[in-house]
Each structure stands twice: as structure tokens, then as C-alpha cells.
Amino acid sequence: MAERTSLIGPLLIALLAAAVLTGTHLLTAEQIAANEQIQSQRQIRQLLEGAAPGLELVIGEWQNDSLQWCAHSLVISRLRAKGYAGSIDVLVAWTSDEPTRTLGVSIVRHLETPGIADFLSDSGEDGWLHGLVDSTVATLPDIDTVTGATVSSRGVKRALLATLESAPAIRDRCSR
């Protein structure tokens, strides 16, 4: 009987902690989703400003992980690249006309090692990501991977290549 009594205290503490965590989740889930939406819109706007400066484009609904502006032959795609430590979520702006080419690349989220994968956060003109701009299916394979982060950089390149290769299907959507 003494053994049962000694388990009641920790069990009550665990139940109380679970209730507090559940309550916190329920109270904050809506605000977290709203903040994620705002951040996503901000990233899309920044990518559009770099890819199509001066164009005022209305951000519509995602269709098959793509936003498309047929009149401007412009597409933004959400990609998931395979990195060393997990998935790398990427936004890429690209042209759907011939030749299909990248206009901008932005990393949304990654789990790669800090310090080694800092190139994923460097959007400056000297950064590796900027070197992917204006790439085509023909030129993308020739872009060097990052030494020490080969798996991550190769994963991003593969995801970009697969997206650029999907251009005919995107063009078909515009012609309907």
C-alpha cells in the first residue's frame, strides 16, 4: 500500500504538467499559425522583390506547392531538399518560359549544423545561394557544392533541378 501512495504524487505532478502544456498549446496555436503565415508572406514578398522588382503581384493560393503568375511567366515553388541532418525547406522563384531559370532562392527552415551550414542563411551577393540565381537545367549541375556541407548543398541543388525540370507541366497549366 505504501508503494501505491508514493506513486500518486509524481502521477499528479505529471497530469498537472500535461494539463498546463495542453492548455498552453490550445491558447497559443492560433497565434503561432498566424505568425507563421505572416513570416511566409514576408519571405515570398522578399523573394518576389528580388526576382521581379517593381511588379505588384497578388499572392494567390498554393497549387501543388507552387504559386504561379502566368502573365509574367513567374513561379514560386516550395521545395523540400534532403540535407545531412534532415529536411531543408526552400522557396525558389523561377521563370516558366524557355529557358527556365532560377530568379531567387531562399531557405525557409533547416536542421543543419550551425557554423557548417551558415551558407544556407547567407543571402548576400557573395553567398552560395546567390550563386544559384540565373541557373538553368544545363548550368545547375556545374555549380560547386559547399566544402564541408556537400550533402546539404547537393540536396538543395537536386531539389532545384527537379523543380526546373517540371517547367513543362507548369507551362501546361498556364495554357489551359
Rosetta blueprint (number, residue, H / E / L):
1 M L
2 A H
3 E H
4 R H
5 T H
6 S H
7 L H
8 I H
9 G H
10 P H
11 L H
12 L H
13 I H
14 A H
15 L H
16 L H
17 A H
18 A H
19 A H
20 V H
21 L H
22 T H
23 G H
24 T H
25 H H
26 L H
27 L H
28 T H
29 A H
30 E H
31 Q H
32 I H
33 A H
34 A H
35 N H
36 E H
37 Q H
38 I H
39 Q H
40 S H
41 Q H
42 R H
43 Q H
44 I H
45 R H
46 Q H
47 L H
48 L H
49 E H
50 G H
51 A H
52 A L
53 P L
54 G L
55 L L
56 E L
57 L L
58 V L
59 I L
60 G L
61 E L
62 W L
63 Q E
64 N L
65 D L
66 S E
67 L E
68 Q E
69 W E
70 C H
71 A H
72 H H
73 S L
74 L E
75 V E
76 I E
77 S E
78 R E
79 L E
80 R E
81 A E
82 K E
83 G L
84 Y L
85 A L
86 G L
87 S E
88 I E
89 D E
90 V E
91 L E
92 V E
93 A E
94 W E
95 T E
96 S L
97 D L
98 E L
99 P L
100 T L
101 R L
102 T E
103 L E
104 G E
105 V E
106 S E
107 I E
108 V E
109 R E
110 H E
111 L L
112 E L
113 T L
114 P L
115 G L
116 I L
117 A L
118 D H
119 F H
120 L H
121 S L
122 D L
123 S L
124 G L
125 E L
126 D L
127 G L
128 W L
129 L L
130 H H
131 G H
132 L H
133 V L
134 D L
135 S L
136 T L
137 V L
138 A L
139 T L
140 L H
141 P H
142 D H
143 I L
144 D L
145 T L
146 V L
147 T L
148 G L
149 A L
150 T H
151 V H
152 S H
153 S H
154 R H
155 G H
156 V H
157 K H
158 R H
159 A H
160 L H
161 L H
162 A H
163 T H
164 L H
165 E H
166 S L
167 A H
168 P H
169 A H
170 I H
171 R H
172 D H
173 R H
174 C H
175 S H
176 R L
